[in-house]
């Protein structure tokens, strides 16, 4: 985990690593070595293979035969094909052993190449020069592809660290004969050319974008393994098979259809086979739809114009059991869940508190009494009342004569 884009300020950062992750920002290739503060037991040597990350989500493993002291974020020169490449160390120590186990790679595998040295200034300058050529190379390559009339799309270009090799990532719906393209590119850029086809999901991960949920694409932020998504995932979740809503920016089914699929499959284990119809005395009822988590199923009679009847899961199981025993219920309306009103719970005042407006009535009564007491009498009593008020004080008491 990186700390450059964490929401908290100061130290420790949001990932609580005190800014020692060795990277400048959080991205899906950035990892946090949670074993870095733990010392190895005595007489145990550190694992001599490191993980190095490159552009376009590419990570490879290299053997540190020279026992160079490396930390996360160090720029190193590693073995290429041919020449050498330059990348950044993303993981060291025992976690690399676990990563090799997950990828089913052995430490003595030929895919594990050699790590030469820490990159010097000349290596870094050559590496930056190669990176500066990538955008211009991609634009020119797209123009060459259009001129040759090839049905392919160049998504990205990656130069090797020694500036002697370029890898072109492309997408195509069918097989493309790019032998002529390789000859033209080799003569144009004076480097060794390698063409690598990627899928539409990988292309969306490289380009990025905003999904229909309003957030950045999962494939461009944190998702690294692209599992196949089938239309059965939408059927299990009772979603309409609308390709405009189910497809992502890559044109394939959205990866998020697999996120909650396991929960739906576990919930569906309790439901009976909906392909069977319910036999009643009123007629045969067929299944229409269901609400998995509310455990409601809707059935309707085969007669045209029949209304849907909502049934609870337990009632449906009971109806199926009665049909297996040769019994037919009178109708589905007797089990209609929409007509069964839940009993309303009346709460009692056990705290002893009254309503907030309990003093409003008393204030109104006091105001009425005051107004009626100050009201003058009719039929000549107005003068007597005024004379009586003159002899009283502010609160109605007689004034004291000095």
Secondary structure as UniProt FT lines:
FT   TURN            4..5
FT   TURN            14..15
FT   TURN            18..19
FT   TURN            28..29
FT   TURN            34..37
FT   TURN            42..43
FT   STRAND          49..53
FT   TURN            56..57
FT   STRAND          59..63
FT   TURN            65..66
FT   TURN            72..73
FT   STRAND          75..79
FT   STRAND          84..91
FT   HELIX           94..102
FT   TURN            103..104
FT   TURN            107..108
FT   TURN            110..111
FT   STRAND          113..118
FT   HELIX           121..132
FT   HELIX           134..148
FT   STRAND          153..159
FT   TURN            161..162
FT   STRAND          165..171
FT   HELIX           179..189
FT   STRAND          192..197
FT   HELIX           200..207
FT   TURN            212..213
FT   HELIX           218..221
FT   HELIX           231..236
FT   TURN            237..238
FT   HELIX           243..246
FT   TURN            249..250
FT   HELIX           255..258
FT   HELIX           261..268
FT   TURN            269..270
FT   TURN            274..275
FT   STRAND          278..280
FT   STRAND          284..291
FT   TURN            292..295
FT   STRAND          296..301
FT   TURN            304..305
FT   STRAND          309..312
FT   HELIX           313..324
FT   TURN            325..326
FT   HELIX           333..335
FT   TURN            337..338
FT   TURN            356..359
FT   HELIX           360..373
FT   HELIX           381..390
FT   TURN            394..395
//
